[in-house]
Structure formats: structure tokens, C-alpha cells
Amino acid sequence: MLLKEKLAVFTSQHRGLLATNFYNLETLHGVLKAASELKEPIILQLTKSSIDYMGLDTAVKLGRAGLEQFGVEGWIHLDHGGSVELVQQCLDAGFDSVMIDGSELPFEDNIKMTQEVVKRAKKYNAHVEAELGYVAKLGQSHGTQGFTQPSEAKEFVDATGVDALAIAIGTAHGFYKEEPNLDIELLKSIKEVTNATLVLHGSSGVPHNQVQEAISNGICKVNLATEIKNIFMKTLQKELTNNEEIDLRKVFPKATNQVTDLVKTKLEMIKN
């Protein structure tokens, strides 16, 4: 099933579809083991940094092989693509879905860049996600300025024909200094004016009840990245303290298992 079709089904059922970033073999297997055990579909996401780290072809083949090995229904998605050129490389490499992130550009420039990506993706039958509004990235200030406005969301989707739209309703990338408070009324208003799949970025650290409420009111794709990196590295740091073990094959599985446990809790969360 195409990702666009799966997202449409899940949106109608008020269910979330988890999109998890992976960074190496261990985090990939941690994610896929969780999806396999719970028999849930998953979106595997790669950022430019991860692509640069692993290599584009290696990363894609790793993801495809993992999905087959664990028997998981899944898709490979470019997360926060910053240029049309990178998007094109990912389309050529066989990505099922790409995100073009022009959220920090002027509104009209964001539209133009997204239109170009949608045009290119049609040749590959690939799903396209864009972002509108201010979802704070690492190091940027949080706040209500730049929340996605319904009128702009409608204009943007109508002008671009984009399949999915990441919206700003109170989340941020990375961890939060204080508990976030998602603007569910704003989400409802956005949902009323567009049929695009709505995406929640920055779910790491958002209380489960708020994510569930967002899904009940229109969010479908839920991104998870920071918590995966954090739990994997914190577990490794703990295991390697006063540890003489040099066989990474004995050390890494403990961190991988923690990723699996984390992702299982997130998969259970978005089903409810």
C-alpha cells in the first residue's frame, strides 16, 4: 500500500502512524523489532545528516533489508529535506516519501519550492510532506509566534497539492524545558480547511495524553527522533562506564533493546 493511502486510512480511523528516525544498524533494528512484535506499520526516516553519515545507497538498502527481515510494513522517508537537489537524489534512490522543509522561507518561496518537489515526486509516485509555521529546531526559542494559521494552511495546500503538512501547534524539535501545551483548538481549525495529512513534529517529550488528543483531532503522522538518540546513547554511556569490554556486539544490544522498549510505548500510545 502506498504511504498516502495508509495515511488516509489511519486518519479516517483517528489513528496515528509513527515515523521514527534511524541512525545506524542498531537503532534501525531497535525500531523494527518493536514494530514487528506489535505488528504495526512504521515510517523509517532519514535526515541529511544521517544520509551523510551512512551514505545514501547504504542507508536506503539498510532500511529496505530491515523491513524485509523483520516482516514490517513500512516506508522510507526523507525528513527535513532542505533543498530540491537533495529531494531529487532521494527520489532517484527509491524513497517512498520526501519532505521539503521551506518553513523558514517567506510564504511564497515556501510555496514555490514545494510546488517544484510535488511536480518531481509525481514521476515517482512518491508522497510529499512540507512544513508551514514555526516548529522550533534545536537551539531556537520556543513560543507561540509562528503557529500555523488555518487560512495559510488552506492556501498552501491548495497551491502546492502537497500530500502532508507538518504544522506548528506547540511542539518543538529536541527536548522541552517545560511541558508543552498543544493548541488543539488551532489543530481543529486547520483540519476543517484542508484534506492534507497533518503531521506532528517534535513529539519527543510531549505527554502521551496530548499526542493522543492531537491524533483524535486530525494529526496522523507522528515523528519521533530525539528520544531514540537519547536513550541509545545514555544506555551506551552507562554500559561503558568502568567497562573493559571491547566487543561492540556485546555492548550495543543493550542500547538497541532500550530503543525497542521506547518505540513499543510510542506505538501503543498512537493506537489509542
C-alpha positions as CSV (number, residue, x, y, z in Angstrom):
1,M,0.0,0.0,0.0
2,L,1.3,3.5,-0.8
3,L,2.0,5.7,2.1
4,K,-0.6,8.3,1.1
5,E,-3.2,5.5,1.1
6,K,-2.2,4.2,4.5
7,L,-2.2,7.7,6.0
8,A,-5.7,8.3,4.6
9,V,-7.0,5.1,6.2
10,F,-5.4,5.9,9.5
11,T,-6.7,9.5,9.5
12,S,-10.2,8.2,9.0
13,Q,-9.8,5.8,11.9
14,H,-8.3,8.6,14.1
15,R,-5.1,6.5,14.4
16,G,-1.5,7.7,14.3
17,L,1.3,6.3,12.2
18,L,4.7,6.5,13.9
19,A,7.6,7.9,11.9
20,T,11.0,7.1,13.5
21,N,14.4,8.3,12.6
22,F,17.3,5.8,12.5
23,Y,21.0,6.5,12.6
24,N,22.7,3.1,12.3
25,L,22.0,-0.6,12.2
26,E,21.3,-0.8,15.9
27,T,18.7,2.0,16.1
28,L,17.1,0.6,13.0
29,H,16.8,-2.9,14.5
30,G,15.6,-1.4,17.7
31,V,12.7,0.3,15.9
32,L,11.8,-2.6,13.7
33,K,11.8,-5.1,16.5
34,A,9.2,-3.0,18.3
35,A,7.1,-2.7,15.1
36,S,7.4,-6.4,14.4
37,E,6.4,-7.5,17.9
38,L,3.3,-5.3,17.9
39,K,2.6,-5.9,14.2
40,E,2.4,-2.2,13.5
41,P,3.5,-0.3,10.3
42,I,6.3,2.2,10.6
43,I,7.8,5.0,8.6
44,L,11.6,5.0,8.6
45,Q,13.1,8.5,8.4
46,L,16.5,9.7,7.3
47,T,17.8,13.3,7.6
48,K,20.6,14.8,5.5
49,S,22.9,14.2,8.5
50,S,22.1,10.5,8.7
51,I,22.4,10.2,4.9
52,D,25.8,11.9,5.0
53,Y,26.9,9.6,7.9
54,M,25.8,6.3,6.3
55,G,25.8,7.1,2.6
56,L,22.6,7.4,0.6
57,D,22.6,4.0,-1.0
58,T,23.7,2.2,2.1
59,A,21.0,3.9,4.3
60,V,18.2,3.0,1.8
61,K,19.3,-0.6,1.4
62,L,19.7,-0.9,5.1
63,G,16.2,0.3,5.7
64,R,14.7,-2.0,3.0
65,A,16.6,-5.0,4.2
66,G,15.5,-4.3,7.7
67,L,11.8,-4.1,6.8
68,E,12.0,-7.4,5.0
69,Q,14.0,-9.1,7.7
70,F,11.5,-8.1,10.5
71,G,8.4,-8.5,8.3
72,V,7.2,-5.0,8.9
73,E,5.1,-2.9,6.6
74,G,7.0,0.3,6.2
75,W,8.2,3.2,4.1
76,I,11.4,5.2,3.8
77,H,11.0,9.0,4.1
78,L,13.4,12.0,3.8
79,D,13.0,14.1,6.9
80,H,13.5,17.8,6.7
81,G,14.9,17.9,3.2
82,G,16.4,21.4,2.8
83,S,16.9,21.5,-1.0
84,V,15.3,20.3,-4.2
85,E,18.6,18.7,-5.1
86,L,18.6,16.5,-2.0
87,V,15.0,15.6,-2.7
88,Q,15.8,14.6,-6.2
89,Q,18.7,12.4,-5.0
90,C,16.4,10.6,-2.6
91,L,13.7,10.1,-5.2
92,D,16.2,8.6,-7.5
93,A,17.4,6.3,-4.7
94,G,13.9,4.9,-4.2
95,F,12.5,6.8,-1.2
96,D,8.7,6.3,-0.8
97,S,8.3,9.8,0.6
98,V,10.1,13.1,0.8
99,M,9.8,16.2,2.9
100,I,10.8,19.6,1.6
101,D,11.2,22.0,4.5
102,G,10.8,25.6,3.4
103,S,9.3,26.6,6.7
104,E,11.9,29.3,7.4
105,L,11.5,30.8,3.9
106,P,8.9,33.6,3.1
107,F,5.5,32.1,2.5
108,E,5.6,32.5,-1.3
109,D,9.1,31.0,-1.6
110,N,8.0,28.0,0.5
111,I,5.1,27.5,-1.9
112,K,7.3,27.7,-5.0
113,M,9.9,25.2,-3.7
114,T,7.1,22.8,-2.5
115,Q,5.4,23.0,-5.9
116,E,8.7,22.0,-7.6
117,V,9.1,19.0,-5.3
118,V,5.4,17.9,-5.8
119,K,6.0,18.1,-9.6
120,R,9.1,16.0,-9.4
121,A,7.7,13.4,-7.0
122,K,4.7,12.6,-9.2
123,K,7.0,10.9,-11.7
124,Y,8.0,8.5,-8.9
125,N,4.5,8.2,-7.4
126,A,6.1,9.4,-4.2
127,H,4.4,11.0,-1.2
128,V,5.4,14.6,-0.4
129,E,5.4,16.4,3.0
130,A,6.0,20.1,3.6
131,E,6.1,22.3,6.7
132,L,4.3,25.5,7.4
133,G,4.7,27.6,10.6
134,Y,7.4,27.7,13.2
135,V,8.3,24.4,14.9
136,A,11.4,25.4,16.9
137,K,14.6,23.5,15.9
138,L,17.4,22.7,18.3
139,G,18.8,25.9,19.8
140,Q,15.8,28.1,18.7
141,S,13.5,29.7,21.1
142,H,10.1,28.2,21.8
143,G,6.9,30.2,21.8
144,T,3.5,30.8,20.2
145,Q,4.8,33.1,17.5
146,G,4.7,31.4,14.1
147,F,1.9,28.9,14.8
148,T,0.3,27.6,11.6
149,Q,-2.8,29.7,10.7
150,P,-5.7,27.8,9.1
151,S,-6.1,30.3,6.2
152,E,-2.5,30.0,5.3
153,A,-2.6,26.2,5.6
154,K,-5.5,26.1,3.1
155,E,-3.8,28.4,0.7
156,F,-0.6,26.5,0.9
157,V,-2.1,23.0,0.3
158,D,-4.4,24.3,-2.4
159,A,-1.4,26.0,-4.2
160,T,1.1,23.1,-3.9
161,G,-1.0,20.0,-3.9
162,V,1.2,18.6,-1.2
163,D,0.1,15.3,0.4
164,A,1.1,16.0,4.0
165,L,1.6,19.2,6.1
166,A,3.7,19.5,9.2
167,I,2.0,22.1,11.3
168,A,3.1,24.3,14.3
169,I,0.7,23.9,17.2
170,G,3.1,24.0,20.1
171,T,5.8,21.3,19.6
172,A,9.5,21.8,19.1
173,H,12.4,19.6,17.9
174,G,14.5,18.3,20.8
175,F,13.6,18.1,24.4
176,Y,11.4,20.7,26.2
177,K,12.5,22.9,29.1
178,E,8.9,22.9,30.3
179,E,5.9,20.8,29.5
180,P,4.5,21.7,26.0
181,N,0.8,22.7,25.7
182,L,-0.5,21.8,22.3
183,D,-3.1,24.1,20.8
184,I,-5.8,21.5,20.0
185,E,-8.4,24.2,19.0
186,L,-6.0,25.5,16.4
187,L,-5.5,22.0,15.1
188,K,-9.2,21.5,14.8
189,S,-9.5,24.7,12.8
190,I,-6.7,23.6,10.4
191,K,-8.2,20.2,10.0
192,E,-11.5,21.8,8.9
193,V,-10.0,23.6,6.0
194,T,-7.6,21.1,4.4
195,N,-7.6,17.4,3.4
196,A,-3.8,17.1,3.6
197,T,-2.5,14.6,6.2
198,L,-1.5,16.6,9.2
199,V,1.9,15.8,10.8
200,L,3.2,16.4,14.3
201,H,6.9,17.0,14.5
202,G,8.8,17.2,17.8
203,S,6.8,14.5,19.7
204,S,9.8,13.6,21.9
205,G,8.8,14.6,25.5
206,V,5.2,15.5,24.7
207,P,2.9,13.9,27.2
208,H,1.1,10.9,25.7
209,N,-2.3,12.2,26.5
210,Q,-1.6,15.3,24.5
211,V,-0.4,13.3,21.5
212,Q,-3.5,11.1,21.7
213,E,-5.7,14.2,21.8
214,A,-3.9,15.6,18.7
215,I,-4.5,12.3,16.9
216,S,-8.2,12.3,17.8
217,N,-8.5,15.8,16.3
218,G,-6.6,15.3,13.0
219,I,-3.0,14.5,13.4
220,C,-1.9,11.2,11.7
221,K,1.8,11.1,11.2
222,V,3.8,11.4,14.4
223,N,7.6,12.0,14.3
224,L,10.0,10.6,16.8
225,A,13.7,11.2,16.8
226,T,15.3,12.8,19.8
227,E,14.2,10.2,22.3
228,I,15.6,7.5,20.2
229,K,19.1,9.1,20.0
230,N,19.0,10.0,23.7
231,I,18.0,6.5,25.1
232,F,20.5,4.8,22.8
233,M,23.4,7.0,23.8
234,K,22.6,7.2,27.5
235,T,22.4,3.4,27.7
236,L,25.8,3.1,26.0
237,Q,27.3,5.7,28.3
238,K,26.1,3.8,31.3
239,E,27.3,0.4,30.0
240,L,30.7,1.7,29.1
241,T,31.5,3.3,32.4
242,N,34.1,1.2,34.1
243,N,33.7,-1.5,31.4
244,E,36.6,-3.3,29.9
245,E,34.5,-4.9,27.2
246,I,35.8,-4.3,23.6
247,D,33.3,-6.4,21.8
248,L,30.7,-4.0,20.5
249,R,28.4,-6.9,19.7
250,K,28.0,-7.5,23.4
251,V,27.5,-3.8,24.3
252,F,25.3,-2.4,21.6
253,P,22.4,-4.9,22.0
254,K,21.6,-3.4,25.5
255,A,21.1,0.0,23.9
256,T,19.2,-1.5,21.0
257,N,16.8,-3.2,23.4
258,Q,16.1,0.2,25.1
259,V,15.2,1.7,21.7
260,T,12.8,-1.2,21.2
261,D,11.1,-0.7,24.6
262,L,10.8,3.1,23.9
263,V,9.2,2.6,20.5
264,K,6.8,0.0,21.8
265,T,5.4,2.5,24.2
266,K,5.0,5.1,21.4
267,L,3.3,2.5,19.2
268,E,0.9,1.6,21.9
269,M,0.3,5.3,22.6
270,I,-0.7,6.2,19.0
271,K,-3.1,3.3,18.7
272,N,-5.3,4.6,21.5
